[in-house]
């Protein structure tokens, strides 16, 4: 994974503000304590910067929590879809949004937060997404690093964000990856986004709307075609999906 010069690779990773790690369930040699060590080795490669870590799961085939739990203590944000979160959190009810309450989803999110994660993001398909911050400000400060300030006043708070309604044909392939990319992009641009948006919209809502909007651009053919010709930079796209109040929303079981 690290190539012939692991020290150089770790140093290069350390230089980034965010290091995103995907699909630990598909990487048996980077799970549990080994994944935690990998994160700590990246942080220890240089004292010049301290990147924050985000994770995305896929290929979850068991409810074994040890794959993630050690690393969650150092992670700013984890994304899982409803089925993945349901399995990992060992919930007894069905992973079906039509049969779940808001408190059921909150309980799933709390499972990950209780292992030291700063922010959990669970995508709910057509029902949108759920995000929640850890209640402990010291965990938010440690795991979110330089991004922590706007989240401190949101400690323990959660939101349900409705999905945006597609205008063209829909292909859901890549929706989860696009969601995560949108959330990370918003995290990196959080200060700039907040200065550009006049309406009151807290940091957690900005992340949720960016994730939902990024998913829309991925799955909706009409929206993707329009956006590729209309918006020239990632910042312009972020402004669209986080501030455009005219984007229609789908009804949600959790609205």
VMD Tcl script that draws the C-alpha trace (Angstrom):
set ca {
  {0.00 0.00 0.00}
  {2.75 2.46 0.95}
  {5.15 1.49 -1.85}
  {8.93 1.22 -1.66}
  {9.30 4.40 0.41}
  {6.68 4.19 3.17}
  {8.14 7.14 5.08}
  {7.83 9.40 2.05}
  {4.27 8.20 1.37}
  {3.22 8.90 4.95}
  {4.86 12.33 4.80}
  {2.96 13.17 1.59}
  {-0.34 12.06 3.14}
  {0.43 14.15 6.21}
  {0.64 17.27 4.02}
  {-3.08 17.16 3.20}
  {-5.76 18.79 5.33}
  {-8.07 15.78 4.94}
  {-7.09 12.15 4.37}
  {-10.03 10.03 3.22}
  {-9.90 6.27 3.71}
  {-12.39 4.10 1.88}
  {-13.72 0.58 2.31}
  {-11.73 -0.90 5.23}
  {-13.95 -4.00 5.11}
  {-12.39 -4.83 1.75}
  {-8.82 -4.43 3.08}
  {-8.20 -7.21 5.62}
  {-4.67 -6.06 6.41}
  {-5.87 -2.57 7.34}
  {-8.52 -3.20 9.96}
  {-8.79 -2.75 13.71}
  {-5.48 -1.87 15.41}
  {-3.66 -1.85 12.05}
  {-5.99 0.81 10.67}
  {-5.58 2.89 13.81}
  {-1.79 2.55 13.53}
  {-1.97 3.65 9.89}
  {-3.80 6.84 10.90}
  {-1.36 7.53 13.73}
  {1.64 6.89 11.46}
  {0.30 9.48 9.01}
  {-0.12 12.01 11.81}
  {3.33 11.23 13.16}
  {5.08 11.60 9.80}
  {5.48 15.34 10.33}
  {4.73 17.90 13.00}
  {4.10 20.58 10.38}
  {0.47 19.60 9.84}
  {-2.15 17.40 11.42}
  {-4.62 16.07 8.82}
  {-8.09 14.94 9.82}
  {-9.40 11.56 8.74}
  {-12.68 10.67 7.07}
  {-13.93 7.18 6.22}
  {-16.48 5.53 3.98}
  {-17.57 1.90 4.30}
  {-18.53 -0.62 1.65}
  {-18.55 -4.40 1.46}
  {-19.82 -4.72 5.03}
  {-20.63 -8.40 5.41}
  {-20.73 -8.85 9.18}
  {-21.59 -6.96 12.35}
  {-18.02 -7.24 13.64}
  {-17.30 -3.79 15.12}
  {-13.57 -4.36 15.49}
  {-12.88 -3.47 11.84}
  {-13.60 0.21 12.54}
  {-13.74 0.87 16.26}
  {-10.05 1.52 16.98}
  {-9.79 4.00 14.11}
  {-13.04 5.81 14.96}
  {-11.27 7.40 17.94}
  {-9.25 9.44 15.44}
  {-11.88 10.00 12.74}
  {-13.64 13.26 11.93}
  {-16.46 11.82 9.81}
  {-17.73 8.39 8.79}
  {-20.26 7.74 6.04}
  {-22.38 4.59 5.85}
  {-25.64 3.87 4.11}
  {-28.66 2.70 6.08}
  {-28.04 -1.02 5.50}
  {-24.36 -0.75 6.47}
  {-25.10 1.30 9.58}
  {-27.87 -1.09 10.56}
  {-25.57 -4.12 10.32}
  {-22.61 -2.54 12.08}
  {-24.75 -1.12 14.89}
  {-26.34 -4.56 15.43}
  {-29.90 -3.27 15.34}
  {-32.67 -5.81 15.74}
  {-35.23 -4.02 13.54}
  {-35.21 -4.20 9.76}
  {-32.97 -1.90 7.72}
  {-35.97 -0.34 5.98}
  {-36.62 3.38 6.29}
  {-40.37 2.83 6.02}
  {-40.25 0.82 9.25}
  {-37.82 3.01 11.17}
  {-38.39 6.05 13.35}
  {-36.11 9.05 13.74}
  {-35.00 7.66 17.10}
  {-34.04 4.34 15.45}
  {-31.70 6.17 13.09}
  {-30.35 8.31 15.95}
  {-29.53 5.12 17.87}
  {-27.58 3.78 14.90}
  {-25.62 7.01 14.72}
  {-24.93 6.95 18.46}
  {-23.30 3.53 18.12}
  {-20.48 5.06 16.06}
  {-20.27 8.26 18.11}
  {-19.94 6.21 21.30}
  {-16.73 4.76 19.87}
  {-15.18 8.24 19.63}
  {-16.22 9.37 16.13}
  {-16.79 13.12 15.74}
  {-19.54 13.17 13.06}
  {-21.63 10.31 11.66}
  {-23.35 10.61 8.27}
  {-25.91 7.96 7.30}
  {-27.49 8.12 3.85}
  {-31.12 7.01 3.72}
  {-31.71 6.61 -0.02}
  {-34.72 8.59 -1.22}
  {-35.32 9.65 2.39}
  {-32.19 11.81 2.37}
  {-29.50 11.65 5.02}
  {-28.85 11.92 8.75}
  {-25.88 13.66 10.37}
  {-25.00 13.99 14.04}
  {-22.12 15.51 16.03}
  {-20.60 13.95 19.11}
  {-21.79 15.59 22.34}
  {-18.26 15.91 23.75}
  {-16.52 19.07 22.57}
  {-13.10 17.61 23.36}
  {-13.70 14.80 20.83}
  {-14.87 17.30 18.23}
  {-11.75 19.39 18.83}
  {-9.37 16.43 18.67}
  {-10.83 14.67 15.63}
  {-11.88 17.70 13.59}
  {-8.71 19.68 14.28}
  {-8.65 22.98 12.40}
  {-12.23 22.36 11.19}
  {-13.68 22.05 14.70}
  {-14.72 25.61 15.56}
  {-18.12 25.85 13.77}
  {-19.12 22.43 15.14}
  {-18.44 23.17 18.80}
  {-21.80 24.90 19.26}
  {-23.46 21.93 17.56}
  {-22.17 19.30 20.01}
  {-24.77 16.57 20.38}
  {-27.02 17.99 17.67}
  {-28.38 16.07 14.68}
  {-30.26 16.78 11.46}
  {-32.27 14.94 8.85}
  {-31.81 16.37 5.36}
  {-34.32 15.53 2.63}
  {-32.99 14.33 -0.73}
  {-33.20 16.64 -3.72}
  {-35.67 15.63 -6.42}
  {-34.23 14.48 -9.74}
  {-35.46 16.10 -12.97}
  {-34.11 13.54 -15.44}
  {-33.42 9.81 -15.61}
  {-31.79 8.39 -12.50}
  {-28.85 6.02 -12.16}
  {-27.98 5.55 -8.49}
  {-24.51 4.12 -9.16}
  {-21.92 6.09 -7.25}
  {-24.45 8.04 -5.15}
  {-22.73 7.19 -1.86}
  {-19.28 8.12 -3.12}
  {-20.63 11.38 -4.53}
  {-22.32 12.15 -1.21}
  {-19.07 11.65 0.68}
  {-17.14 13.76 -1.83}
  {-19.64 16.59 -1.43}
  {-19.41 16.47 2.36}
  {-15.61 16.54 2.31}
  {-15.58 19.38 -0.23}
  {-17.92 21.38 1.99}
  {-15.76 20.66 5.04}
  {-12.69 21.98 3.22}
  {-14.57 25.09 2.07}
  {-16.63 25.62 5.22}
  {-15.33 29.08 6.12}
  {-15.71 30.30 2.54}
  {-19.18 28.78 2.17}
  {-20.40 30.33 5.40}
  {-19.27 33.77 4.22}
  {-21.07 33.38 0.88}
  {-24.45 32.22 2.16}
  {-26.63 34.94 3.59}
  {-29.36 32.75 5.08}
  {-28.74 31.12 8.44}
  {-27.37 27.63 7.80}
  {-25.17 25.93 10.38}
  {-22.12 23.83 9.55}
  {-23.91 20.49 9.91}
  {-26.67 21.58 7.51}
  {-24.08 22.79 5.00}
  {-22.39 19.39 5.02}
  {-25.72 17.60 4.62}
  {-26.88 19.78 1.72}
  {-23.50 19.48 0.01}
  {-23.65 15.70 0.27}
  {-27.25 15.53 -0.94}
  {-26.54 17.95 -3.78}
  {-23.43 16.12 -4.88}
  {-25.44 12.88 -4.99}
  {-28.05 14.59 -7.16}
  {-25.41 15.68 -9.65}
  {-24.16 12.10 -9.82}
  {-27.47 10.28 -10.28}
  {-29.65 12.79 -12.19}
  {-28.81 13.03 -15.90}
  {-30.60 16.36 -16.42}
  {-28.99 18.03 -13.39}
  {-25.54 16.71 -14.35}
  {-25.85 18.02 -17.92}
  {-26.99 21.45 -16.74}
  {-24.36 21.76 -14.03}
  {-21.43 20.73 -16.25}
  {-22.20 23.56 -18.65}
  {-23.32 26.16 -16.12}
  {-20.78 25.91 -13.30}
  {-17.08 26.27 -13.99}
  {-15.56 25.59 -10.56}
  {-16.27 23.29 -7.59}
  {-17.02 26.36 -5.48}
  {-19.81 27.43 -7.82}
  {-21.33 23.97 -7.58}
  {-21.09 24.02 -3.78}
  {-22.88 27.35 -3.63}
  {-25.66 25.96 -5.83}
  {-26.35 22.86 -3.75}
  {-25.95 24.49 -0.35}
  {-27.86 27.72 -0.92}
  {-30.36 27.23 -3.77}
  {-33.74 27.17 -2.03}
  {-35.50 26.43 -5.32}
  {-34.07 22.93 -5.63}
  {-37.13 20.68 -5.10}
  {-37.02 18.17 -2.25}
  {-38.37 14.64 -2.10}
  {-40.82 13.76 0.67}
  {-39.08 11.86 3.48}
  {-40.21 9.40 6.12}
  {-38.11 11.43 8.59}
  {-39.10 14.99 7.58}
}
mol new
graphics top color blue
foreach p $ca { graphics top sphere $p radius 0.5 }
foreach p [lrange $ca 0 end-1] q [lrange $ca 1 end] { graphics top cylinder $p $q radius 0.2 }
display resetview
